[in-house]
Amino acid sequence: MKKKQALPRIGFLGTGWIGRHRMQAIQQSKEAEIAALADVCSETAQEAAKLVPGAAVVDSLDALLDLGLDAVVIATPSAGHCSQAVRSLERGLAVFCQKPLGRSTREAQMVVDAARAANRLLGVDFSYRFTDAIQKMYQLVSSGELGQVYAADLVFHNAYGPDKAWFYDAELSGGGCLMDLGSHLVDLALWFFGYPEVRSVSSSIFSGGERLKGGSGKVEDYATVSLILGNGNAVRLACSWNVSAGRDAVIETSFYGTKGGVCFKNVDGSFYDFVAERFRGTAAETIAVPPDDWGGRCAVAWARQLRLEGPGFDARAENLVQVAAVLDAAYGR
């Protein structure tokens, strides 16, 4: 009788809302065993442990690394991502990290270099890729059905701002709404276009309605960015916190080709419900509608790859550095 293969044993560093959500998604998928949890707040960790009976609860990354795990999911504030990911990789663990992977290109490169050197799987939670709407759009674009796709507009306006103080500290966060929301938009644009060379990046960044100057220590609450890609394709991005959007959020991604277009947009200001439409001239066809339980799919896909293909390095992680480089260029650094 064939012996059943053991599931990868995963630890979670950070068990706040998003950490718990990804933890439950992986647990329900049965792609891995949630073996251990760690959080600087013991109460938060104990609450999360109620969702995964049998998981060890420890108080630090060091303690997690001593448990002989196969992988770690990092869901902590941005300032810790680089060092926590590098330490985990150097100890032989695969890593799945919340975005941003690093606060700069240098930090992102350090993590990718560590993953390559350790030959370990590295993933980042760019979760919007895994919505049904975006997946269907991507299939249309990559199939050539829209002809030559040459332009994209991407928007993420949030009528609220983050509720944690560290988001507003440039040293801790690496940036404001562009780092928080715009990183998703940059990732989507580069992914759809196949990670081409980025020829130029220009931006306008504001804080409290005033143009933000480098070195001010402030973080932006409104940003627009224009990219010209190596093949001449044009990308426009816009994102904000605390904007008067007339609804909770405006989230839209559109790609335009010589034979049509596609658009992803949120429904009635929702952060979770999306539709996708295909355009032919003035005609629009709906190709995806809610409900769609997409939030944990990126984490589950990483866990599935870990289980089926093993913990080895995936060269697609190199693309994470290009996302960081575009953000750095937009910040003028």
C-alpha positions in Angstrom: 0.0 0.0 0.0 1.4 3.4 -1.0 2.4 5.5 1.9 0.5 8.8 2.1 2.8 11.8 1.6 3.0 14.1 4.6 1.7 17.6 4.1 4.2 20.5 4.4 4.2 21.9 7.9 3.7 25.7 7.9 4.2 28.3 10.6 2.5 31.7 10.7 4.3 34.8 11.8 1.6 37.4 12.4 -1.9 36.4 13.2 -3.9 39.6 12.8 -6.9 39.7 10.4 -5.1 39.0 7.2 -2.8 36.4 8.8 -5.8 34.5 10.2 -7.7 34.8 6.9 -4.8 33.2 4.9 -4.3 30.6 7.6 -7.9 29.5 7.4 -7.8 29.4 3.6 -4.7 27.1 3.6 -6.2 25.0 6.4 -9.5 24.5 4.5 -7.6 23.7 1.3 -5.8 20.8 3.0 -2.7 21.7 1.0 -0.6 22.0 4.2 -0.6 21.5 7.9 -0.8 24.7 10.0 1.8 23.6 12.6 2.7 26.7 14.6 1.7 30.4 15.2 3.7 33.3 16.5 2.7 36.9 17.2 4.1 39.7 19.3 0.6 39.9 20.9 0.1 36.6 22.8 -3.7 37.2 23.0 -3.9 37.5 19.2 -1.9 34.3 18.7 -4.1 32.5 21.3 -7.3 33.6 19.5 -5.9 32.4 16.2 -4.9 29.1 17.7 -8.6 28.4 18.5 -9.0 28.0 14.7 -6.3 25.4 14.3 -6.4 23.0 17.2 -3.0 21.3 17.8 -0.9 24.1 16.4 2.0 25.2 18.6 1.9 28.8 19.9 5.3 30.5 20.3 6.4 34.1 20.8 8.9 34.9 18.1 10.3 34.1 14.7 13.3 32.4 16.4 11.0 30.0 18.2 9.2 29.2 14.9 12.5 28.5 13.2 13.5 26.0 15.9 10.4 23.9 15.2 11.7 22.1 12.1 9.0 23.6 9.8 8.9 23.4 6.0 7.7 26.9 5.4 6.5 30.2 7.0 3.8 32.7 6.1 4.8 36.2 7.1 1.9 38.6 7.9 3.6 41.3 9.9 4.2 45.0 9.4 6.2 45.9 6.3 9.4 46.9 8.1 10.0 43.3 9.2 9.4 41.6 5.9 12.9 41.6 4.4 14.8 40.5 7.5 12.1 38.0 8.6 12.0 36.4 5.1 15.8 36.3 4.7 16.2 34.7 8.1 13.6 32.1 7.3 15.0 31.3 3.9 18.5 31.0 5.3 17.2 28.4 7.7 15.8 26.4 4.8 12.1 27.4 5.0 10.0 28.3 2.0 8.3 31.7 2.4 5.0 33.3 1.6 5.0 37.0 2.5 2.5 39.8 2.6 3.2 42.6 0.2 5.4 44.6 -0.1 8.2 42.0 0.0 10.6 44.9 0.8 10.3 48.6 1.4 12.8 49.2 -1.5 14.3 47.4 -4.5 17.3 46.7 -2.4 15.3 44.9 0.3 13.3 42.9 -2.4 16.5 41.9 -4.1 18.0 40.7 -0.8 15.0 38.4 -0.2 15.0 37.0 -3.8 18.8 36.5 -3.6 18.3 34.6 -0.3 15.6 32.4 -1.8 17.8 31.6 -4.8 20.8 30.8 -2.7 18.8 28.6 -0.4 16.9 27.0 -3.3 13.6 27.8 -1.6 10.1 28.7 -2.8 9.2 32.4 -2.4 5.7 33.9 -2.9 4.1 37.3 -2.2 0.4 37.8 -1.6 -0.6 39.7 -4.7 -4.1 38.4 -4.2 -6.1 40.3 -6.9 -4.4 38.2 -9.6 -6.5 35.3 -8.2 -10.0 36.9 -8.5 -12.1 35.1 -11.1 -12.6 38.4 -12.9 -8.8 39.1 -13.3 -8.1 35.5 -14.3 -10.7 35.6 -17.1 -9.3 39.0 -18.3 -5.7 37.6 -18.3 -6.8 34.6 -20.4 -8.3 36.9 -23.0 -5.2 39.2 -23.1 -2.7 36.3 -23.2 -4.7 34.4 -25.9 -4.4 37.2 -28.4 -8.2 37.6 -28.7 -7.9 41.3 -28.0 -5.3 41.8 -30.6 -2.2 43.8 -29.7 -2.9 45.0 -26.1 -1.1 48.4 -25.9 -2.5 50.4 -23.0 -3.8 49.9 -19.4 -5.5 52.1 -16.8 -5.5 50.9 -13.2 -7.1 52.6 -10.2 -7.4 51.9 -6.5 -9.0 54.7 -4.4 -9.8 53.9 -0.8 -12.2 56.3 1.0 -10.5 55.2 4.3 -6.9 55.0 5.4 -5.1 52.2 7.3 -5.9 51.9 11.0 -2.4 51.1 12.1 0.1 53.9 12.9 3.0 52.3 11.2 1.5 52.8 7.8 2.0 56.5 8.2 5.7 56.2 9.2 7.7 56.3 6.0 10.6 54.5 7.6 8.4 51.6 8.7 6.1 51.3 5.7 8.4 52.4 2.8 5.6 54.6 1.5 1.9 55.5 1.7 -1.0 54.6 -0.6 1.4 53.8 -3.5 3.2 51.2 -1.5 0.0 49.8 0.1 -2.4 49.9 -2.9 -0.3 50.8 -5.8 1.9 47.8 -5.4 -1.1 45.6 -6.5 -1.6 47.8 -9.5 2.1 47.7 -10.6 2.1 43.9 -10.1 -1.0 43.5 -12.3 0.2 45.7 -15.1 3.6 44.1 -15.3 2.1 40.6 -15.1 -0.4 41.2 -17.8 2.3 42.6 -20.1 4.7 39.8 -19.4 7.3 41.7 -17.3 8.8 43.8 -20.1 11.5 46.3 -19.7 10.2 49.5 -18.2 11.5 52.4 -20.3 10.3 55.3 -18.2 8.4 56.1 -15.0 6.9 59.5 -14.1 4.7 60.3 -11.1 2.9 62.9 -9.1 2.6 62.2 -5.4 0.6 64.2 -2.8 0.1 64.4 0.9 -2.8 66.4 2.2 -3.3 68.0 -1.2 0.3 69.2 -1.5 3.0 67.8 -3.7 5.2 65.6 -1.5 8.9 66.2 -1.5 11.5 63.5 -1.0 13.0 63.3 2.5 10.0 64.9 4.2 9.3 61.9 6.3 5.6 62.0 5.2 3.8 59.3 3.3 1.6 60.0 0.3 -2.2 59.8 0.3 -2.6 60.3 -3.5 -0.4 59.2 -6.3 -0.5 58.9 -10.1 2.1 57.1 -12.0 2.7 56.7 -15.8 4.9 53.9 -17.2 6.2 53.5 -20.8 7.2 50.0 -21.4 10.0 48.8 -23.6 7.7 47.9 -26.4 6.0 51.4 -26.2 2.9 50.2 -24.3 1.5 52.8 -21.9 0.3 52.2 -18.3 -1.4 54.7 -16.1 -1.9 54.1 -12.4 -3.8 56.1 -9.7 -4.3 55.3 -6.0 -5.3 57.1 -2.8 -6.2 56.9 0.9 -9.0 58.9 2.4 -10.2 60.3 -0.9 -13.8 61.6 -1.4 -14.7 58.8 -3.7 -18.5 58.8 -3.2 -18.2 55.2 -2.1 -16.0 53.0 0.1 -13.6 52.2 -2.8 -13.0 52.6 -6.5 -11.0 49.6 -7.9 -10.7 49.3 -11.6 -8.3 47.7 -14.1 -8.7 48.1 -17.8 -6.6 46.8 -20.7 -7.1 48.0 -24.3 -6.2 46.2 -27.5 -6.6 46.6 -31.2 -9.5 44.1 -31.2 -11.2 45.0 -28.0 -10.8 45.7 -24.3 -11.4 44.2 -20.9 -12.3 45.9 -17.5 -12.3 44.7 -13.9 -14.2 46.8 -11.4 -15.7 46.6 -7.9 -19.4 46.6 -7.3 -21.1 49.4 -5.4 -17.8 50.4 -3.7 -17.1 46.9 -2.4 -13.6 45.8 -1.5 -14.5 42.2 -2.2 -17.0 41.9 -5.1 -15.9 42.4 -8.7 -17.2 42.1 -12.2 -15.3 41.8 -15.4 -16.5 43.0 -18.8 -15.2 42.5 -22.4 -15.6 45.4 -24.8 -16.1 45.3 -28.5 -16.5 48.9 -29.7 -19.5 50.3 -27.8 -20.7 46.8 -26.8 -20.0 45.3 -23.4 -20.2 41.7 -22.4 -20.1 40.6 -18.7 -17.6 37.7 -18.3 -17.4 37.4 -14.5 -19.7 38.3 -11.6 -19.7 37.8 -7.8 -19.8 36.0 -5.5 -16.2 34.9 -5.6 -14.3 33.8 -2.6 -10.9 34.9 -3.8 -9.0 36.4 -0.8 -7.0 33.3 0.1 -6.4 31.8 -3.3 -2.9 33.2 -3.7 -1.8 31.7 -0.4 -3.4 28.4 -1.3 -1.7 28.3 -4.7 1.7 28.8 -3.0 0.9 26.0 -0.5 -0.2 23.7 -3.4 3.0 24.4 -5.3 5.0 23.7 -2.1 3.1 20.3 -1.7 3.2 19.2 -5.3 6.4 20.6 -6.7 8.5 20.8 -3.5 10.2 23.7 -1.8 12.7 24.6 -4.6 13.3 28.1 -5.9 10.8 29.4 -8.6 12.5 31.8 -11.0 9.3 33.8 -11.3 10.3 35.3 -7.9 12.7 37.5 -9.9 9.7 39.5 -11.1 9.1 40.7 -7.6 12.2 42.8 -7.8 10.9 44.6 -10.9 7.7 45.5 -9.1 9.8 47.1 -6.3 12.0 48.9 -8.9 9.0 50.5 -10.5 7.8 51.7 -7.1 11.3 53.1 -6.2 11.3 54.9 -9.5 7.9 56.4 -8.8 9.1 57.6 -5.5 12.2 59.1 -7.2 14.7 57.0 -5.2 
